[in-house]
Amino acid sequence: MNSGSQYDVAIIGAGLSGLAAGIRLAHFGKKVCIFERHNAAGGLNSFYSLGGRKYDVGLHAVTNYVPAGVKGTPLGKILRQLRIEREEFELCPQKGSRVAFGPKGEHVLKFNNDFTLLESQVAARFPTQADGFRKIAKHVRETPLSGDGDGSSARAFIRQSIDDPLLEDMLLCPLMFYGSAREDDMDLGQFSIMFRALYLEGFARPYEGVRVMMRVLLEKYRQAGGERRMKCGVRSIVAKDGRAAALILDSGEEIVASQVLSSIGIAETGALIGERPPSERTLGYVETISVLNRPPSALGWGDDTIVFFNDSERFTYRDPEGQVDARSGIICFPNNFQYEGGRELPEGFFRVTCLANFDAWSGLPQETYAADKLRWFDAIQESARRFLPPLDPPDLLARATVATDMFTPTTVVKYTGHVRGAIYGSPVKNPGGRTELSNLFLCGTDQGMLGIVGSMLSGISMANQHILKA
């Protein structure tokens, strides 16, 4: 739908933060249009079809899940501000997850959506660290939820309360894999956001995955009167007198807007106004996906929703020297959520995510790229299986697999445009969302909020702060 070339607000990118901002602004009568270069909304949390199946992109789980009736939570704020009924997202809680460290996964911390489980696990396995862990949790509970951060080290903060390196790494591993753009550490503010999201609150998933949430958001945006232009990217931003004077689309069309919100990231937004890309290293990932002809429980893998693993003495979270670092990663079983009515997904899924080096994947001849993907697919799954119950017979996974797929950092670049395939954006965030242009603001991951809920909350917060209160 296109009603003209002049808007109150133009939003660049139809990801979750852009959609949330658009809904919020349209509710207050703003003439708003979202411009998206690709043919599907959702950005890093979308889905695609392959071989007659639909695959989630990005979504392992929705974090910040709390049961109905719990007040004062990020999820509740989103539902309230976007006028969404809780039931519309169809969120079903996890069964239970764990952190497994050591060559055979011998060091384990289990957690679920009840924080007392993790608290008891720490007390049982690290008894001398229990008081310090509770002190950390108390700090997070008392910290306001925002993207603000001063660059303080999460590791340095943790070491003020606990002195066991193994526990330090085990606590940080899930938080980093689900939200850190900083190598081997986290900003303290980001740490607090993710600790709350994963440990104090928890994981959930709609039965049909991210498609449910996208349908709800797109319909709310449509009902509110927002416009959306797909396959219609922004090529550049024309600056004049310190303001974004116009957006130039890929087609050459010129768009004028009083205010502009960009959800595509710091580096990507900077490129639109002619800035040089930042020099910071960014982190990329690979993910393997196996589709099974039976649920994972039939393979003996029915107890875990998500497993965060590491086989080394210390947890290393940095851009790998080679193509992939398979020593640590995430195992996700979308089947292992508590779906309402005892429903089961029609097929099984086994997903494994590891850190990957963009430069090592970029520019390869197609034949080499395809061969490297096959080689790493096997290596990643072999590494992950060490942290799961053994199969009987050993080739049971191969016999149960009916389809596979894999993405690399170059896949992310192709379908999202994110520089170097970065999932969590720039290591240096912009919590205020302001740019050098007085009417151009950032929302999304690089504003400092993390996860699916955090991304939507960022869009709402930036819309409220910079446009509705202006």
C-alpha positions as CSV (number, residue, x, y, z in Angstrom):
1,M,0.0,0.0,0.0
2,N,1.4,3.4,-1.0
3,S,-0.4,6.6,-0.4
4,G,2.3,9.1,-1.3
5,S,5.9,10.1,-0.7
6,Q,5.6,12.3,2.4
7,Y,5.2,10.9,6.0
8,D,5.3,11.9,9.6
9,V,7.7,9.0,10.2
10,A,9.6,6.7,7.9
11,I,11.0,3.5,9.4
12,I,13.9,1.7,7.8
13,G,13.5,-2.1,8.2
14,A,10.6,-4.3,8.9
15,G,12.2,-6.2,11.7
16,L,10.6,-6.6,15.1
17,S,11.7,-3.3,16.5
18,G,10.6,-1.4,13.3
19,L,7.2,-3.1,13.4
20,A,6.7,-2.4,17.1
21,A,7.7,1.3,16.6
22,G,5.3,1.5,13.6
23,I,2.4,0.1,15.5
24,R,3.0,2.4,18.5
25,L,3.2,5.5,16.2
26,A,0.2,4.6,14.1
27,H,-1.9,4.1,17.2
28,F,-1.3,7.8,17.9
29,G,-2.3,9.0,14.5
30,K,1.1,9.3,12.9
31,K,1.3,8.8,9.1
32,V,4.0,6.1,9.1
33,C,5.6,3.9,6.5
34,I,8.0,1.0,6.9
35,F,10.5,0.5,4.0
36,E,11.9,-3.1,3.7
37,R,14.4,-4.1,1.1
38,H,13.5,-7.8,1.3
39,N,10.3,-9.6,0.5
40,A,9.6,-10.9,4.0
41,A,9.3,-9.0,7.3
42,G,11.1,-10.0,10.4
43,G,14.7,-9.3,9.6
44,L,16.9,-11.6,11.8
45,N,13.7,-13.2,13.2
46,S,11.8,-14.3,10.2
47,F,11.2,-17.6,8.4
48,Y,11.7,-19.1,5.0
49,S,10.3,-22.0,3.0
50,L,12.5,-24.8,1.6
51,G,11.3,-28.1,0.2
52,G,7.8,-27.5,1.3
53,R,8.8,-26.8,4.9
54,K,9.0,-23.6,6.9
55,Y,12.1,-22.9,8.9
56,D,12.5,-20.3,11.6
57,V,15.3,-17.8,11.2
58,G,17.0,-16.7,14.4
59,L,14.2,-17.7,16.8
60,H,15.3,-20.4,19.3
61,A,13.0,-19.1,21.9
62,V,11.3,-16.0,23.0
63,T,13.0,-14.8,26.2
64,N,11.5,-12.7,29.0
65,Y,8.6,-15.2,29.3
66,V,6.5,-15.0,32.5
67,P,3.2,-16.7,33.3
68,A,0.0,-14.8,33.0
69,G,-0.7,-12.4,35.9
70,V,2.9,-11.4,36.6
71,K,3.1,-7.7,36.5
72,G,5.9,-5.2,35.8
73,T,7.7,-7.3,33.2
74,P,9.0,-6.4,29.7
75,L,6.6,-8.8,28.1
76,G,3.7,-7.2,29.8
77,K,4.8,-3.7,28.7
78,I,5.0,-4.8,25.1
79,L,1.5,-6.4,25.1
80,R,0.1,-3.3,26.8
81,Q,1.7,-0.7,24.6
82,L,1.0,-2.6,21.3
83,R,-2.5,-3.5,22.4
84,I,-1.9,-7.2,22.0
85,E,-3.8,-9.8,24.0
86,R,-1.4,-12.3,25.7
87,E,-3.1,-15.2,24.0
88,E,-2.4,-13.9,20.5
89,F,1.3,-14.7,20.8
90,E,0.4,-18.3,21.9
91,L,3.6,-18.6,24.0
92,C,4.3,-22.0,25.4
93,P,7.0,-22.4,28.1
94,Q,10.2,-24.5,27.8
95,K,10.5,-27.9,29.4
96,G,14.0,-27.1,30.8
97,S,17.5,-26.1,29.6
98,R,21.0,-26.6,30.8
99,V,24.6,-25.4,30.5
100,A,27.1,-28.2,30.0
101,F,30.8,-27.7,30.3
102,G,33.8,-30.0,30.0
103,P,34.9,-32.5,27.3
104,K,32.0,-34.8,28.2
105,G,29.7,-32.2,29.6
106,E,30.4,-33.3,33.1
107,H,29.8,-29.8,34.6
108,V,26.0,-29.1,34.4
109,L,23.7,-26.3,35.6
110,K,20.0,-26.8,34.8
111,F,17.6,-24.0,34.6
112,N,14.0,-23.4,33.5
113,N,11.4,-20.6,33.9
114,D,11.5,-20.9,37.7
115,F,14.6,-19.1,38.9
116,T,14.8,-21.3,42.1
117,L,16.0,-24.2,40.0
118,L,19.1,-22.4,38.9
119,E,19.6,-21.0,42.4
120,S,19.5,-24.5,43.9
121,Q,21.8,-25.8,41.2
122,V,24.4,-23.2,41.9
123,A,24.1,-23.9,45.6
124,A,24.5,-27.6,45.2
125,R,27.4,-27.5,42.6
126,F,29.2,-24.4,43.8
127,P,28.3,-24.1,47.5
128,T,30.9,-21.5,48.3
129,Q,29.6,-19.3,45.5
130,A,25.9,-19.4,46.4
131,D,25.8,-16.1,48.4
132,G,27.7,-14.3,45.7
133,F,25.3,-15.6,43.0
134,R,22.3,-14.4,45.0
135,K,24.0,-11.0,45.3
136,I,24.3,-10.8,41.5
137,A,20.6,-11.8,41.1
138,K,19.6,-9.1,43.5
139,H,21.5,-6.5,41.6
140,V,19.8,-7.5,38.3
141,R,16.3,-7.4,39.9
142,E,17.0,-3.9,41.1
143,T,18.5,-2.6,37.8
144,P,16.0,-0.8,35.6
145,L,15.5,-2.4,32.2
146,S,17.1,-0.2,29.6
147,G,19.7,-0.2,26.9
148,D,21.8,2.2,28.9
149,G,25.4,1.1,29.6
150,D,28.7,2.7,30.3
151,G,30.9,-0.1,28.8
152,S,31.6,-1.6,32.2
153,S,32.8,-5.2,32.2
154,A,30.3,-7.9,33.2
155,R,33.2,-10.2,34.1
156,A,34.7,-7.6,36.4
157,F,31.3,-7.2,38.1
158,I,30.8,-10.9,38.5
159,R,34.2,-11.3,40.1
160,Q,33.2,-8.9,42.8
161,S,30.7,-11.6,44.0
162,I,32.1,-15.0,42.9
163,D,35.6,-16.2,42.4
164,D,35.2,-19.5,40.6
165,P,36.2,-19.2,36.9
166,L,34.1,-22.2,35.9
167,L,30.9,-20.7,37.4
168,E,31.7,-17.3,35.8
169,D,32.0,-18.9,32.4
170,M,28.9,-21.1,32.8
171,L,26.7,-18.1,33.7
172,L,28.0,-16.0,30.9
173,C,27.9,-18.6,28.1
174,P,24.1,-18.5,27.5
175,L,24.0,-14.7,28.0
176,M,26.7,-14.1,25.5
177,F,25.4,-16.5,22.9
178,Y,22.0,-14.9,23.1
179,G,23.0,-11.3,23.1
180,S,26.6,-10.2,23.2
181,A,28.4,-8.4,20.4
182,R,31.5,-8.0,22.5
183,E,34.3,-10.6,22.5
184,D,34.8,-12.6,25.7
185,D,32.8,-10.1,27.8
186,M,29.5,-8.2,28.0
187,D,28.6,-4.6,28.9
188,L,27.2,-4.7,32.4
189,G,23.9,-3.2,31.3
190,Q,23.6,-5.9,28.6
191,F,24.5,-8.5,31.1
192,S,21.6,-7.4,33.4
193,I,19.2,-7.4,30.5
194,M,20.1,-11.0,29.5
195,F,20.4,-12.3,33.0
196,R,16.8,-11.2,33.6
197,A,15.6,-12.4,30.2
198,L,17.1,-16.0,30.5
199,Y,17.4,-16.7,34.2
200,L,14.9,-14.6,36.1
201,E,12.2,-14.9,33.5
202,G,12.7,-17.6,30.8
203,F,12.0,-19.2,27.5
204,A,8.8,-19.8,25.5
205,R,7.8,-20.5,21.9
206,P,4.6,-20.4,19.8
207,Y,3.7,-23.8,18.4
208,E,4.2,-22.4,14.9
209,G,7.3,-20.5,15.8
210,V,8.1,-16.9,14.8
211,R,5.3,-16.9,12.1
212,V,2.7,-16.5,14.8
213,M,4.3,-13.3,16.2
214,M,4.9,-11.9,12.7
215,R,1.3,-12.4,11.8
216,V,0.1,-10.6,14.9
217,L,2.5,-7.7,14.5
218,L,1.7,-7.2,10.8
219,E,-2.0,-7.4,11.4
220,K,-1.8,-4.9,14.3
221,Y,0.2,-2.5,12.1
222,R,-2.3,-2.8,9.3
223,Q,-5.3,-2.3,11.6
224,A,-3.6,0.9,13.0
225,G,-3.3,2.3,9.5
226,G,0.4,1.9,9.0
227,E,1.9,1.6,5.5
228,R,4.5,-1.0,4.5
229,R,6.5,-1.1,1.3
230,M,8.3,-4.4,0.7
231,K,11.1,-5.0,-1.7
232,C,11.7,-1.3,-1.4
233,G,15.0,-0.6,0.3
234,V,16.5,2.8,1.3
235,R,19.6,3.5,-0.8
236,S,20.7,6.7,1.0
237,I,19.7,9.5,3.3
238,V,20.1,13.0,2.1
239,A,21.3,15.3,4.9
240,K,20.6,19.0,5.0
241,D,21.2,21.5,7.8
242,G,21.8,18.6,10.3
243,R,18.6,16.8,9.4
244,A,17.5,13.9,7.3
245,A,15.9,15.8,4.5
246,A,14.9,12.9,2.3
247,L,15.3,9.1,1.8
248,I,16.4,7.9,-1.6
249,L,14.9,4.4,-2.3
250,D,16.6,1.7,-4.4
251,S,14.3,2.7,-7.2
252,G,15.5,6.3,-7.1
253,E,12.2,7.6,-5.6
254,E,12.5,10.3,-3.1
255,I,10.7,10.1,0.3
256,V,10.3,12.9,2.7
257,A,9.5,12.4,6.4
258,S,9.5,14.6,9.4
259,Q,11.2,11.9,11.5
260,V,13.2,8.8,10.6
261,L,13.7,5.6,12.7
262,S,16.3,3.1,11.5
263,S,16.2,-0.4,12.8
264,I,19.0,-1.8,10.6
265,G,22.0,-1.1,12.8
266,I,24.6,1.6,13.5
267,A,27.0,0.6,10.7
268,E,24.2,0.1,8.2
269,T,22.5,3.4,9.0
270,G,25.8,5.2,8.9
271,A,26.4,3.9,5.4
272,L,23.2,5.5,4.3
273,I,24.5,8.9,5.3
274,G,28.0,8.3,3.9
275,E,29.8,7.4,7.0
276,R,32.7,4.9,6.9
277,P,32.0,1.6,8.5
278,P,33.3,1.2,12.1
279,S,36.5,-0.8,12.6
280,E,35.3,-3.0,15.5
281,R,35.2,-6.7,14.9
282,T,31.8,-8.2,14.8
283,L,30.6,-11.7,15.6
284,G,29.0,-14.1,13.2
285,Y,27.4,-17.6,13.5
286,V,26.7,-20.7,11.6
287,E,23.7,-22.9,12.3
288,T,22.9,-26.5,11.2
289,I,19.3,-27.7,11.0
290,S,18.2,-31.3,10.8
291,V,14.6,-32.2,10.1
292,L,13.7,-35.6,11.6
293,N,11.0,-38.1,10.9
294,R,10.3,-38.5,14.6
295,P,10.4,-36.3,17.7
296,P,13.8,-35.8,19.4
297,S,12.4,-37.7,22.4
298,A,12.3,-40.9,20.2
299,L,16.1,-40.5,20.0
300,G,16.4,-40.0,23.8
301,W,16.7,-36.3,23.4
302,G,13.3,-35.3,24.9
303,D,14.4,-33.6,28.2
304,D,16.3,-30.6,26.9
305,T,14.8,-27.5,25.3
306,I,18.1,-25.7,24.8
307,V,21.7,-26.8,25.7
308,F,24.6,-24.3,25.9
309,F,27.9,-26.3,25.6
310,N,31.6,-25.8,25.9
311,D,34.3,-28.4,25.9
312,S,37.4,-26.3,26.9
313,E,38.9,-25.3,30.2
314,R,37.8,-21.7,29.6
315,F,34.9,-20.5,27.5
316,T,36.1,-18.5,24.4
317,Y,33.6,-16.2,22.8
318,R,35.4,-14.4,19.9
319,D,35.7,-14.3,16.2
320,P,37.3,-17.7,15.3
321,E,40.6,-17.9,13.6
322,G,39.2,-20.4,11.1
323,Q,35.7,-20.7,9.6
324,V,34.0,-22.1,12.7
325,D,34.6,-22.6,16.4
326,A,32.8,-25.9,17.2
327,R,34.1,-26.2,20.7
328,S,31.1,-24.4,22.1
329,G,27.6,-23.5,20.9
330,I,23.9,-23.9,21.3
331,I,21.7,-27.0,20.8
332,C,18.0,-26.2,20.3
333,F,15.1,-28.6,20.1
334,P,11.9,-26.7,19.1
335,N,9.9,-29.8,19.8
336,N,10.7,-29.6,23.5
337,F,8.4,-26.9,24.7
338,Q,5.2,-27.5,26.7
339,Y,2.7,-27.0,23.8
340,E,-0.9,-26.6,24.9
341,G,-3.1,-29.6,24.7
342,G,-0.2,-32.0,24.4
343,R,0.4,-30.9,20.8
344,E,3.5,-32.2,19.1
345,L,5.2,-30.7,16.0
346,P,4.7,-32.9,12.9
347,E,8.4,-33.3,12.5
348,G,11.4,-33.2,14.7
349,F,14.1,-30.5,14.6
350,F,17.7,-30.5,15.8
351,R,19.5,-27.1,15.5
352,V,23.1,-26.4,16.4
353,T,24.6,-22.9,16.4
354,C,28.3,-22.0,16.7
355,L,30.5,-18.9,16.2
356,A,31.8,-18.3,12.7
357,N,34.3,-16.0,11.0
358,F,32.7,-13.9,8.2
359,D,36.0,-13.3,6.4
360,A,36.7,-17.1,6.2
361,W,33.4,-17.7,4.5
362,S,33.2,-14.6,2.3
363,G,34.3,-14.6,-1.4
364,L,34.7,-18.4,-1.7
365,P,34.0,-20.0,-5.1
366,Q,30.6,-21.6,-5.0
367,E,32.0,-25.1,-5.2
368,T,34.4,-24.5,-2.3
369,Y,31.6,-22.9,-0.2
370,A,29.3,-25.8,-0.7
371,A,32.0,-28.3,0.2
372,D,32.9,-26.4,3.3
373,K,29.3,-26.3,4.4
374,L,29.0,-30.1,4.1
375,R,32.3,-30.6,6.0
376,W,31.3,-28.2,8.8
377,F,27.8,-29.5,9.1
378,D,29.1,-32.9,10.1
379,A,31.8,-31.5,12.4
380,I,29.3,-29.2,14.2
381,Q,26.8,-31.9,14.8
382,E,29.5,-34.3,16.0
383,S,30.7,-31.7,18.5
384,A,27.2,-31.0,19.8
385,R,26.3,-34.7,20.2
386,R,28.9,-35.1,22.9
387,F,26.6,-33.2,25.2
388,L,23.5,-35.2,24.5
389,P,22.6,-38.8,25.5
390,P,24.3,-41.3,23.2
391,L,22.3,-42.8,20.4
392,D,21.5,-46.5,20.0
393,P,22.4,-47.4,17.3
394,P,25.0,-44.7,16.7
395,D,23.7,-43.9,13.2
396,L,20.1,-43.3,14.4
397,L,20.3,-39.6,13.7
398,A,21.3,-40.2,10.1
399,R,18.5,-42.7,9.7
400,A,16.0,-40.3,11.2
401,T,17.1,-37.2,9.2
402,V,14.8,-36.4,6.2
403,A,16.1,-32.9,5.3
404,T,18.9,-30.5,6.3
405,D,19.9,-26.9,5.9
406,M,22.7,-24.6,7.1
407,F,23.4,-20.9,7.2
408,T,26.7,-19.0,7.4
409,P,27.5,-15.3,8.0
410,T,27.4,-14.8,4.2
411,T,23.8,-16.1,4.3
412,V,22.9,-13.4,6.9
413,V,24.5,-10.7,4.7
414,K,22.6,-11.9,1.6
415,Y,19.1,-11.9,3.3
416,T,19.4,-9.1,5.9
417,G,22.2,-6.8,4.7
418,H,23.8,-6.8,8.1
419,V,27.5,-5.9,7.8
420,R,29.7,-9.0,8.1
421,G,26.7,-11.1,8.9
422,A,26.6,-9.8,12.5
423,I,23.7,-11.1,14.5
424,Y,24.0,-8.8,17.5
425,G,25.3,-5.7,15.6
426,S,28.0,-3.4,16.8
427,P,30.0,-4.1,20.0
428,V,29.5,-0.4,20.9
429,K,25.8,0.4,21.4
430,N,23.9,3.6,21.2
431,P,21.5,3.5,24.1
432,G,20.0,6.9,23.4
433,G,19.3,6.1,19.8
434,R,20.4,9.6,18.6
435,T,22.5,10.1,15.5
436,E,24.3,13.1,14.1
437,L,21.1,14.0,12.3
438,S,18.6,15.6,14.7
439,N,15.6,13.7,13.3
440,L,17.2,10.3,12.6
441,F,17.1,7.8,15.4
442,L,18.1,4.2,15.9
443,C,16.0,1.4,17.3
444,G,16.7,-2.3,17.7
445,T,19.8,-4.3,18.7
446,D,22.2,-1.4,18.3
447,Q,20.1,0.8,20.5
448,G,21.0,-1.7,23.3
449,M,18.0,-3.8,23.9
450,L,18.4,-7.5,23.2
451,G,16.3,-10.6,22.2
452,I,12.9,-10.7,20.6
453,V,11.2,-9.0,23.5
454,G,14.0,-6.5,23.9
455,S,13.9,-5.6,20.2
456,M,10.2,-4.8,20.3
457,L,10.7,-2.9,23.5
458,S,13.4,-0.8,21.8
459,G,11.1,0.1,19.0
460,I,8.4,1.2,21.4
461,S,10.8,3.1,23.7
462,M,12.4,5.0,20.8
463,A,9.0,5.9,19.3
464,N,7.8,7.1,22.7
465,Q,10.9,9.0,23.6
466,H,11.9,10.7,20.3
467,I,8.7,11.1,18.4
468,L,5.6,10.9,20.6
469,K,7.1,13.0,23.4
470,A,8.7,15.5,21.0
